[in-house]
Amino acid sequence: MKTDNLITVNDFCVYYNVERTFVNYLHEEGLVSIQTVNQQTFIPADEIQKLEKLARLHTHLEINLPGIAAINNLLHQLEDMQQQMSQLRSRLHLYE
């Protein structure tokens, strides 16, 4: 399997100064996906932005792991509500 669009978990942890257990916890909670290739774990490139955001919450704001999971859940709910509002506004304009 190609590893062109993959970043090793170790490289991410060193660069962002987080523990490997942090990434493992996020993976176990279903917040990020990781892939194993030849007994080495990788993060897909499209997951990096999300993982960076979660790492900043953890390191800069000192939010614990369960708190990060709760915040992530609330952010997803907010995004869903914003999409629903946009759709409702579009439907409302049809009736005006």
Biopython code that builds the backbone (N, CA, C, O; Angstrom):
import numpy as np
from Bio.PDB.StructureBuilder import StructureBuilder

atoms = [
    (1, "MET", "N", (0.838, -1.181, 0.000)),
    (1, "MET", "CA", (0.000, 0.000, 0.000)),
    (1, "MET", "C", (0.880, 1.241, 0.000)),
    (1, "MET", "O", (1.899, 1.289, 0.690)),
    (2, "LYS", "N", (0.486, 2.238, -0.771)),
    (2, "LYS", "CA", (1.255, 3.475, -0.833)),
    (2, "LYS", "C", (1.044, 4.307, 0.428)),
    (2, "LYS", "O", (-0.029, 4.295, 1.030)),
    (3, "THR", "N", (2.074, 5.014, 0.802)),
    (3, "THR", "CA", (1.994, 5.882, 1.976)),
    (3, "THR", "C", (2.198, 7.339, 1.580)),
    (3, "THR", "O", (2.657, 8.145, 2.389)),
    (4, "ASP", "N", (1.856, 7.682, 0.330)),
    (4, "ASP", "CA", (2.064, 9.036, -0.165)),
    (4, "ASP", "C", (1.245, 10.071, 0.599)),
    (4, "ASP", "O", (1.753, 11.141, 0.932)),
    (5, "ASN", "N", (-0.004, 9.762, 0.876)),
    (5, "ASN", "CA", (-0.884, 10.708, 1.559)),
    (5, "ASN", "C", (-1.063, 10.364, 3.026)),
    (5, "ASN", "O", (-2.107, 10.644, 3.616)),
    (6, "LEU", "N", (-0.045, 9.759, 3.609)),
    (6, "LEU", "CA", (-0.099, 9.352, 5.006)),
    (6, "LEU", "C", (1.072, 9.966, 5.770)),
    (6, "LEU", "O", (2.166, 10.134, 5.232)),
    (7, "ILE", "N", (0.821, 10.292, 7.021)),
    (7, "ILE", "CA", (1.855, 10.846, 7.907)),
    (7, "ILE", "C", (1.958, 9.916, 9.102)),
    (7, "ILE", "O", (0.941, 9.510, 9.665)),
    (8, "THR", "N", (3.150, 9.583, 9.484)),
    (8, "THR", "CA", (3.294, 8.658, 10.613)),
    (8, "THR", "C", (2.802, 9.309, 11.901)),
    (8, "THR", "O", (2.938, 10.515, 12.109)),
    (9, "VAL", "N", (2.231, 8.477, 12.746)),
    (9, "VAL", "CA", (1.746, 8.971, 14.037)),
    (9, "VAL", "C", (2.920, 9.516, 14.849)),
    (9, "VAL", "O", (2.785, 10.530, 15.534)),
    (10, "ASN", "N", (4.060, 8.849, 14.774)),
    (10, "ASN", "CA", (5.237, 9.314, 15.516)),
    (10, "ASN", "C", (5.664, 10.707, 15.072)),
    (10, "ASN", "O", (5.973, 11.554, 15.910)),
    (11, "ASP", "N", (5.685, 10.957, 13.755)),
    (11, "ASP", "CA", (6.058, 12.287, 13.260)),
    (11, "ASP", "C", (5.079, 13.351, 13.743)),
    (11, "ASP", "O", (5.483, 14.442, 14.145)),
    (12, "PHE", "N", (3.791, 13.026, 13.701)),
    (12, "PHE", "CA", (2.786, 13.977, 14.171)),
    (12, "PHE", "C", (2.991, 14.282, 15.655)),
    (12, "PHE", "O", (2.962, 15.442, 16.067)),
    (13, "CYS", "N", (3.197, 13.244, 16.443)),
    (13, "CYS", "CA", (3.357, 13.422, 17.893)),
    (13, "CYS", "C", (4.594, 14.258, 18.222)),
    (13, "CYS", "O", (4.549, 15.100, 19.119)),
    (14, "VAL", "N", (5.679, 14.036, 17.515)),
    (14, "VAL", "CA", (6.901, 14.813, 17.754)),
    (14, "VAL", "C", (6.682, 16.266, 17.358)),
    (14, "VAL", "O", (7.052, 17.173, 18.103)),
    (15, "TYR", "N", (6.086, 16.494, 16.194)),
    (15, "TYR", "CA", (5.897, 17.853, 15.689)),
    (15, "TYR", "C", (4.952, 18.659, 16.572)),
    (15, "TYR", "O", (5.197, 19.840, 16.817)),
    (16, "TYR", "N", (3.877, 18.039, 17.053)),
    (16, "TYR", "CA", (2.882, 18.753, 17.864)),
    (16, "TYR", "C", (3.063, 18.541, 19.356)),
    (16, "TYR", "O", (2.259, 19.019, 20.156)),
    (17, "ASN", "N", (4.105, 17.832, 19.731)),
    (17, "ASN", "CA", (4.440, 17.630, 21.136)),
    (17, "ASN", "C", (3.265, 17.037, 21.923)),
    (17, "ASN", "O", (2.892, 17.540, 22.982)),
    (18, "VAL", "N", (2.703, 15.973, 21.388)),
    (18, "VAL", "CA", (1.639, 15.240, 22.076)),
    (18, "VAL", "C", (2.068, 13.788, 22.219)),
    (18, "VAL", "O", (2.916, 13.298, 21.473)),
    (19, "GLU", "N", (1.478, 13.121, 23.174)),
    (19, "GLU", "CA", (1.778, 11.705, 23.401)),
    (19, "GLU", "C", (1.057, 10.839, 22.378)),
    (19, "GLU", "O", (0.009, 11.211, 21.850)),
    (20, "ARG", "N", (1.626, 9.707, 22.118)),
    (20, "ARG", "CA", (1.000, 8.754, 21.204)),
    (20, "ARG", "C", (-0.341, 8.282, 21.764)),
    (20, "ARG", "O", (-1.260, 7.986, 21.001)),
    (21, "THR", "N", (-0.455, 8.211, 23.076)),
    (21, "THR", "CA", (-1.712, 7.799, 23.700)),
    (21, "THR", "C", (-2.838, 8.781, 23.372)),
    (21, "THR", "O", (-4.006, 8.395, 23.318)),
    (22, "PHE", "N", (-2.484, 10.056, 23.153)),
    (22, "PHE", "CA", (-3.469, 11.067, 22.765)),
    (22, "PHE", "C", (-4.109, 10.677, 21.430)),
    (22, "PHE", "O", (-5.334, 10.679, 21.306)),
    (23, "VAL", "N", (-3.295, 10.346, 20.446)),
    (23, "VAL", "CA", (-3.798, 9.962, 19.124)),
    (23, "VAL", "C", (-4.558, 8.641, 19.228)),
    (23, "VAL", "O", (-5.598, 8.479, 18.589)),
    (24, "ASN", "N", (-4.062, 7.711, 20.010)),
    (24, "ASN", "CA", (-4.746, 6.430, 20.185)),
    (24, "ASN", "C", (-6.126, 6.621, 20.811)),
    (24, "ASN", "O", (-7.095, 5.983, 20.401)),
    (25, "TYR", "N", (-6.207, 7.505, 21.806)),
    (25, "TYR", "CA", (-7.498, 7.780, 22.452)),
    (25, "TYR", "C", (-8.482, 8.358, 21.447)),
    (25, "TYR", "O", (-9.635, 7.930, 21.385)),
    (26, "LEU", "N", (-8.031, 9.333, 20.656)),
    (26, "LEU", "CA", (-8.913, 9.946, 19.662)),
    (26, "LEU", "C", (-9.383, 8.911, 18.645)),
    (26, "LEU", "O", (-10.531, 8.944, 18.201)),
    (27, "HIS", "N", (-8.496, 7.999, 18.282)),
    (27, "HIS", "CA", (-8.869, 6.930, 17.353)),
    (27, "HIS", "C", (-9.894, 5.993, 17.989)),
    (27, "HIS", "O", (-10.878, 5.626, 17.347)),
    (28, "GLU", "N", (-9.673, 5.608, 19.236)),
    (28, "GLU", "CA", (-10.593, 4.708, 19.932)),
    (28, "GLU", "C", (-11.975, 5.330, 20.098)),
    (28, "GLU", "O", (-12.987, 4.629, 20.078)),
    (29, "GLU", "N", (-12.011, 6.653, 20.263)),
    (29, "GLU", "CA", (-13.284, 7.364, 20.415)),
    (29, "GLU", "C", (-13.953, 7.636, 19.068)),
    (29, "GLU", "O", (-15.071, 8.148, 19.021)),
    (30, "GLY", "N", (-13.273, 7.294, 17.981)),
    (30, "GLY", "CA", (-13.833, 7.497, 16.652)),
    (30, "GLY", "C", (-13.707, 8.923, 16.138)),
    (30, "GLY", "O", (-14.399, 9.305, 15.195)),
    (31, "LEU", "N", (-12.828, 9.716, 16.750)),
    (31, "LEU", "CA", (-12.676, 11.116, 16.347)),
    (31, "LEU", "C", (-11.720, 11.282, 15.177)),
    (31, "LEU", "O", (-11.857, 12.226, 14.398)),
    (32, "VAL", "N", (-10.763, 10.388, 15.041)),
    (32, "VAL", "CA", (-9.840, 10.408, 13.899)),
    (32, "VAL", "C", (-9.595, 8.967, 13.462)),
    (32, "VAL", "O", (-9.780, 8.021, 14.228)),
    (33, "SER", "N", (-9.177, 8.835, 12.220)),
    (33, "SER", "CA", (-8.856, 7.489, 11.738)),
    (33, "SER", "C", (-7.351, 7.370, 11.559)),
    (33, "SER", "O", (-6.673, 8.327, 11.185)),
    (34, "ILE", "N", (-6.851, 6.186, 11.833)),
    (34, "ILE", "CA", (-5.449, 5.896, 11.583)),
    (34, "ILE", "C", (-5.393, 4.593, 10.801)),
    (34, "ILE", "O", (-6.306, 3.771, 10.873)),
    (35, "GLN", "N", (-4.318, 4.416, 10.058)),
    (35, "GLN", "CA", (-4.137, 3.219, 9.252)),
    (35, "GLN", "C", (-2.811, 2.566, 9.618)),
    (35, "GLN", "O", (-1.843, 3.244, 9.963)),
    (36, "THR", "N", (-2.783, 1.257, 9.537)),
    (36, "THR", "CA", (-1.552, 0.521, 9.797)),
    (36, "THR", "C", (-1.059, -0.082, 8.490)),
    (36, "THR", "O", (-1.786, -0.793, 7.797)),
    (37, "VAL", "N", (0.203, 0.222, 8.171)),
    (37, "VAL", "CA", (0.842, -0.310, 6.973)),
    (37, "VAL", "C", (2.211, -0.831, 7.391)),
    (37, "VAL", "O", (3.031, -0.087, 7.929)),
    (38, "ASN", "N", (2.447, -2.108, 7.139)),
    (38, "ASN", "CA", (3.736, -2.728, 7.493)),
    (38, "ASN", "C", (4.103, -2.482, 8.954)),
    (38, "ASN", "O", (5.232, -2.099, 9.261)),
    (39, "GLN", "N", (3.164, -2.699, 9.833)),
    (39, "GLN", "CA", (3.353, -2.566, 11.276)),
    (39, "GLN", "C", (3.719, -1.153, 11.712)),
    (39, "GLN", "O", (4.308, -0.975, 12.778)),
    (40, "GLN", "N", (3.386, -0.151, 10.917)),
    (40, "GLN", "CA", (3.599, 1.246, 11.279)),
    (40, "GLN", "C", (2.264, 1.964, 11.124)),
    (40, "GLN", "O", (1.537, 1.736, 10.156)),
    (41, "THR", "N", (1.945, 2.832, 12.082)),
    (41, "THR", "CA", (0.652, 3.514, 12.046)),
    (41, "THR", "C", (0.793, 4.880, 11.396)),
    (41, "THR", "O", (1.769, 5.599, 11.607)),
    (42, "PHE", "N", (-0.216, 5.214, 10.597)),
    (42, "PHE", "CA", (-0.227, 6.449, 9.832)),
    (42, "PHE", "C", (-1.547, 7.176, 10.022)),
    (42, "PHE", "O", (-2.574, 6.585, 10.357)),
    (43, "ILE", "N", (-1.479, 8.480, 9.796)),
    (43, "ILE", "CA", (-2.667, 9.329, 9.797)),
    (43, "ILE", "C", (-2.899, 9.770, 8.356)),
    (43, "ILE", "O", (-1.984, 10.299, 7.725)),
    (44, "PRO", "N", (-4.102, 9.566, 7.822)),
    (44, "PRO", "CA", (-4.377, 10.051, 6.470)),
    (44, "PRO", "C", (-4.270, 11.580, 6.410)),
    (44, "PRO", "O", (-4.605, 12.272, 7.372)),
    (45, "ALA", "N", (-3.811, 12.086, 5.295)),
    (45, "ALA", "CA", (-3.594, 13.534, 5.154)),
    (45, "ALA", "C", (-4.873, 14.331, 5.373)),
    (45, "ALA", "O", (-4.821, 15.451, 5.882)),
    (46, "ASP", "N", (-6.021, 13.773, 4.995)),
    (46, "ASP", "CA", (-7.270, 14.513, 5.170)),
    (46, "ASP", "C", (-7.731, 14.567, 6.628)),
    (46, "ASP", "O", (-8.671, 15.296, 6.944)),
    (47, "GLU", "N", (-7.093, 13.816, 7.513)),
    (47, "GLU", "CA", (-7.415, 13.843, 8.938)),
    (47, "GLU", "C", (-6.522, 14.816, 9.717)),
    (47, "GLU", "O", (-6.800, 15.120, 10.877)),
    (48, "ILE", "N", (-5.465, 15.298, 9.091)),
    (48, "ILE", "CA", (-4.471, 16.108, 9.801)),
    (48, "ILE", "C", (-5.074, 17.396, 10.350)),
    (48, "ILE", "O", (-4.813, 17.754, 11.499)),
    (49, "GLN", "N", (-5.870, 18.095, 9.558)),
    (49, "GLN", "CA", (-6.443, 19.361, 10.013)),
    (49, "GLN", "C", (-7.301, 19.166, 11.260)),
    (49, "GLN", "O", (-7.213, 19.948, 12.207)),
    (50, "LYS", "N", (-8.128, 18.124, 11.257)),
    (50, "LYS", "CA", (-8.968, 17.834, 12.418)),
    (50, "LYS", "C", (-8.100, 17.480, 13.630)),
    (50, "LYS", "O", (-8.358, 17.934, 14.744)),
    (51, "LEU", "N", (-7.084, 16.674, 13.398)),
    (51, "LEU", "CA", (-6.206, 16.251, 14.483)),
    (51, "LEU", "C", (-5.408, 17.425, 15.034)),
    (51, "LEU", "O", (-5.172, 17.495, 16.240)),
    (52, "GLU", "N", (-4.991, 18.344, 14.174)),
    (52, "GLU", "CA", (-4.284, 19.549, 14.634)),
    (52, "GLU", "C", (-5.175, 20.371, 15.549)),
    (52, "GLU", "O", (-4.723, 20.857, 16.586)),
    (53, "LYS", "N", (-6.435, 20.530, 15.173)),
    (53, "LYS", "CA", (-7.382, 21.306, 15.982)),
    (53, "LYS", "C", (-7.551, 20.676, 17.356)),
    (53, "LYS", "O", (-7.547, 21.374, 18.370)),
    (54, "LEU", "N", (-7.700, 19.358, 17.387)),
    (54, "LEU", "CA", (-7.869, 18.660, 18.657)),
    (54, "LEU", "C", (-6.597, 18.716, 19.498)),
    (54, "LEU", "O", (-6.664, 18.821, 20.722)),
    (55, "ALA", "N", (-5.443, 18.646, 18.845)),
    (55, "ALA", "CA", (-4.171, 18.737, 19.575)),
    (55, "ALA", "C", (-3.999, 20.130, 20.190)),
    (55, "ALA", "O", (-3.501, 20.256, 21.309)),
    (56, "ARG", "N", (-4.407, 21.169, 19.465)),
    (56, "ARG", "CA", (-4.316, 22.531, 20.022)),
    (56, "ARG", "C", (-5.234, 22.698, 21.231)),
    (56, "ARG", "O", (-4.853, 23.339, 22.211)),
    (57, "LEU", "N", (-6.436, 22.131, 21.171)),
    (57, "LEU", "CA", (-7.333, 22.184, 22.325)),
    (57, "LEU", "C", (-6.678, 21.529, 23.535)),
    (57, "LEU", "O", (-6.792, 22.014, 24.660)),
    (58, "HIS", "N", (-6.001, 20.434, 23.284)),
    (58, "HIS", "CA", (-5.384, 19.677, 24.374)),
    (58, "HIS", "C", (-4.146, 20.387, 24.934)),
    (58, "HIS", "O", (-3.995, 20.499, 26.151)),
    (59, "THR", "N", (-3.272, 20.860, 24.062)),
    (59, "THR", "CA", (-2.008, 21.429, 24.539)),
    (59, "THR", "C", (-2.124, 22.891, 24.936)),
    (59, "THR", "O", (-1.610, 23.281, 25.985)),
    (60, "HIS", "N", (-2.781, 23.703, 24.134)),
    (60, "HIS", "CA", (-2.835, 25.144, 24.410)),
    (60, "HIS", "C", (-3.867, 25.494, 25.471)),
    (60, "HIS", "O", (-3.627, 26.361, 26.312)),
    (61, "LEU", "N", (-5.004, 24.830, 25.436)),
    (61, "LEU", "CA", (-6.066, 25.134, 26.394)),
    (61, "LEU", "C", (-6.111, 24.147, 27.549)),
    (61, "LEU", "O", (-6.915, 24.298, 28.469)),
    (62, "GLU", "N", (-5.253, 23.138, 27.503)),
    (62, "GLU", "CA", (-5.140, 22.124, 28.550)),
    (62, "GLU", "C", (-6.468, 21.433, 28.837)),
    (62, "GLU", "O", (-6.826, 21.209, 29.993)),
    (63, "ILE", "N", (-7.193, 21.100, 27.773)),
    (63, "ILE", "CA", (-8.458, 20.383, 27.908)),
    (63, "ILE", "C", (-8.156, 18.891, 27.915)),
    (63, "ILE", "O", (-7.396, 18.394, 27.083)),
    (64, "ASN", "N", (-8.761, 18.184, 28.867)),
    (64, "ASN", "CA", (-8.489, 16.748, 28.976)),
    (64, "ASN", "C", (-9.179, 15.982, 27.849)),
    (64, "ASN", "O", (-10.002, 16.540, 27.123)),
    (65, "LEU", "N", (-8.844, 14.725, 27.709)),
    (65, "LEU", "CA", (-9.323, 13.921, 26.588)),
    (65, "LEU", "C", (-10.842, 13.773, 26.546)),
    (65, "LEU", "O", (-11.427, 13.923, 25.474)),
    (66, "PRO", "N", (-11.508, 13.483, 27.672)),
    (66, "PRO", "CA", (-12.980, 13.434, 27.600)),
    (66, "PRO", "C", (-13.587, 14.797, 27.240)),
    (66, "PRO", "O", (-14.617, 14.856, 26.568)),
    (67, "GLY", "N", (-12.965, 15.872, 27.676)),
    (67, "GLY", "CA", (-13.435, 17.209, 27.318)),
    (67, "GLY", "C", (-13.315, 17.468, 25.829)),
    (67, "GLY", "O", (-14.192, 18.093, 25.234)),
    (68, "ILE", "N", (-12.238, 16.994, 25.222)),
    (68, "ILE", "CA", (-12.043, 17.150, 23.781)),
    (68, "ILE", "C", (-13.129, 16.397, 23.024)),
    (68, "ILE", "O", (-13.661, 16.898, 22.033)),
    (69, "ALA", "N", (-13.456, 15.199, 23.487)),
    (69, "ALA", "CA", (-14.516, 14.425, 22.838)),
    (69, "ALA", "C", (-15.852, 15.160, 22.933)),
    (69, "ALA", "O", (-16.616, 15.187, 21.968)),
    (70, "ALA", "N", (-16.134, 15.752, 24.086)),
    (70, "ALA", "CA", (-17.385, 16.505, 24.262)),
    (70, "ALA", "C", (-17.407, 17.744, 23.380)),
    (70, "ALA", "O", (-18.425, 18.032, 22.751)),
    (71, "ILE", "N", (-16.311, 18.476, 23.324)),
    (71, "ILE", "CA", (-16.235, 19.675, 22.486)),
    (71, "ILE", "C", (-16.394, 19.305, 21.020)),
    (71, "ILE", "O", (-17.101, 19.989, 20.281)),
    (72, "ASN", "N", (-15.753, 18.246, 20.598)),
    (72, "ASN", "CA", (-15.869, 17.809, 19.207)),
    (72, "ASN", "C", (-17.316, 17.462, 18.872)),
    (72, "ASN", "O", (-17.808, 17.808, 17.798)),
    (73, "ASN", "N", (-17.994, 16.781, 19.787)),
    (73, "ASN", "CA", (-19.397, 16.434, 19.581)),
    (73, "ASN", "C", (-20.249, 17.707, 19.459)),
    (73, "ASN", "O", (-21.110, 17.791, 18.583)),
    (74, "LEU", "N", (-20.018, 18.676, 20.317)),
    (74, "LEU", "CA", (-20.776, 19.928, 20.263)),
    (74, "LEU", "C", (-20.500, 20.697, 18.975)),
    (74, "LEU", "O", (-21.414, 21.293, 18.405)),
    (75, "LEU", "N", (-19.262, 20.693, 18.515)),
    (75, "LEU", "CA", (-18.932, 21.372, 17.260)),
    (75, "LEU", "C", (-19.643, 20.718, 16.079)),
    (75, "LEU", "O", (-20.105, 21.410, 15.172)),
    (76, "HIS", "N", (-19.731, 19.395, 16.086)),
    (76, "HIS", "CA", (-20.451, 18.695, 15.020)),
    (76, "HIS", "C", (-21.941, 19.034, 15.058)),
    (76, "HIS", "O", (-22.563, 19.228, 14.013)),
    (77, "GLN", "N", (-22.509, 19.104, 16.256)),
    (77, "GLN", "CA", (-23.912, 19.460, 16.384)),
    (77, "GLN", "C", (-24.150, 20.890, 15.881)),
    (77, "GLN", "O", (-25.154, 21.158, 15.221)),
    (78, "LEU", "N", (-23.242, 21.788, 16.190)),
    (78, "LEU", "CA", (-23.353, 23.173, 15.733)),
    (78, "LEU", "C", (-23.296, 23.247, 14.207)),
    (78, "LEU", "O", (-24.084, 23.967, 13.594)),
    (79, "GLU", "N", (-22.379, 22.515, 13.597)),
    (79, "GLU", "CA", (-22.284, 22.488, 12.139)),
    (79, "GLU", "C", (-23.559, 21.949, 11.511)),
    (79, "GLU", "O", (-24.035, 22.480, 10.508)),
    (80, "ASP", "N", (-24.114, 20.890, 12.103)),
    (80, "ASP", "CA", (-25.362, 20.323, 11.595)),
    (80, "ASP", "C", (-26.504, 21.334, 11.689)),
    (80, "ASP", "O", (-27.298, 21.469, 10.757)),
    (81, "MET", "N", (-26.583, 22.035, 12.804)),
    (81, "MET", "CA", (-27.636, 23.034, 12.981)),
    (81, "MET", "C", (-27.472, 24.189, 11.993)),
    (81, "MET", "O", (-28.466, 24.707, 11.484)),
    (82, "GLN", "N", (-26.245, 24.597, 11.717)),
    (82, "GLN", "CA", (-26.014, 25.657, 10.750)),
    (82, "GLN", "C", (-26.442, 25.212, 9.353)),
    (82, "GLN", "O", (-27.018, 26.004, 8.607)),
    (83, "GLN", "N", (-26.174, 23.974, 8.991)),
    (83, "GLN", "CA", (-26.615, 23.456, 7.694)),
    (83, "GLN", "C", (-28.138, 23.411, 7.617)),
    (83, "GLN", "O", (-28.721, 23.762, 6.591)),
    (84, "GLN", "N", (-28.779, 22.981, 8.694)),
    (84, "GLN", "CA", (-30.234, 22.936, 8.720)),
    (84, "GLN", "C", (-30.825, 24.331, 8.579)),
    (84, "GLN", "O", (-31.802, 24.524, 7.856)),
    (85, "MET", "N", (-30.237, 25.302, 9.267)),
    (85, "MET", "CA", (-30.727, 26.679, 9.163)),
    (85, "MET", "C", (-30.569, 27.202, 7.746)),
    (85, "MET", "O", (-31.457, 27.888, 7.238)),
    (86, "SER", "N", (-29.471, 26.894, 7.110)),
    (86, "SER", "CA", (-29.249, 27.317, 5.733)),
    (86, "SER", "C", (-30.286, 26.705, 4.805)),
    (86, "SER", "O", (-30.825, 27.385, 3.933)),
    (87, "GLN", "N", (-30.562, 25.430, 4.994)),
    (87, "GLN", "CA", (-31.569, 24.762, 4.182)),
    (87, "GLN", "C", (-32.954, 25.352, 4.416)),
    (87, "GLN", "O", (-33.719, 25.542, 3.471)),
    (88, "LEU", "N", (-33.277, 25.642, 5.676)),
    (88, "LEU", "CA", (-34.576, 26.226, 5.990)),
    (88, "LEU", "C", (-34.710, 27.632, 5.412)),
    (88, "LEU", "O", (-35.787, 28.012, 4.951)),
    (89, "ARG", "N", (-33.635, 28.398, 5.433)),
    (89, "ARG", "CA", (-33.660, 29.739, 4.831)),
    (89, "ARG", "C", (-33.911, 29.648, 3.331)),
    (89, "ARG", "O", (-34.660, 30.442, 2.763)),
    (90, "SER", "N", (-33.274, 28.670, 2.703)),
    (90, "SER", "CA", (-33.473, 28.482, 1.263)),
    (90, "SER", "C", (-34.924, 28.118, 0.963)),
    (90, "SER", "O", (-35.510, 28.628, 0.008)),
    (91, "ARG", "N", (-35.494, 27.253, 1.762)),
    (91, "ARG", "CA", (-36.897, 26.869, 1.572)),
    (91, "ARG", "C", (-37.821, 28.045, 1.843)),
    (91, "ARG", "O", (-38.834, 28.215, 1.165)),
    (92, "LEU", "N", (-37.476, 28.850, 2.828)),
    (92, "LEU", "CA", (-38.297, 30.015, 3.169)),
    (92, "LEU", "C", (-38.318, 31.021, 2.024)),
    (92, "LEU", "O", (-39.348, 31.643, 1.766)),
    (93, "HIS", "N", (-37.210, 31.183, 1.349)),
    (93, "HIS", "CA", (-37.149, 32.124, 0.235)),
    (93, "HIS", "C", (-38.055, 31.693, -0.915)),
    (93, "HIS", "O", (-38.511, 32.531, -1.693)),
    (94, "LEU", "N", (-38.316, 30.397, -1.026)),
    (94, "LEU", "CA", (-39.222, 29.918, -2.062)),
    (94, "LEU", "C", (-40.662, 30.397, -1.806)),
    (94, "LEU", "O", (-41.425, 30.599, -2.751)),
    (95, "TYR", "N", (-41.026, 30.576, -0.544)),
    (95, "TYR", "CA", (-42.384, 30.966, -0.199)),
    (95, "TYR", "C", (-42.586, 32.464, -0.095)),
    (95, "TYR", "O", (-43.710, 32.932, 0.083)),
    (96, "GLU", "N", (-41.512, 33.213, -0.203)),
    (96, "GLU", "CA", (-41.627, 34.677, -0.110)),
    (96, "GLU", "C", (-41.967, 35.295, -1.429)),
    (96, "GLU", "O", (-42.100, 36.515, -1.524)),
]
sb = StructureBuilder()
sb.init_structure("model")
sb.init_model(0)
sb.init_chain("A")
sb.init_seg("    ")
for serial, (resi, resn, name, xyz) in enumerate(atoms, 1):
    if name == "N":
        sb.init_residue(resn, " ", resi, " ")
    sb.init_atom(name, np.array(xyz, "f"), 0.0, 1.0, " ", f" {name:<3s}", serial, name[0])
structure = sb.get_structure()
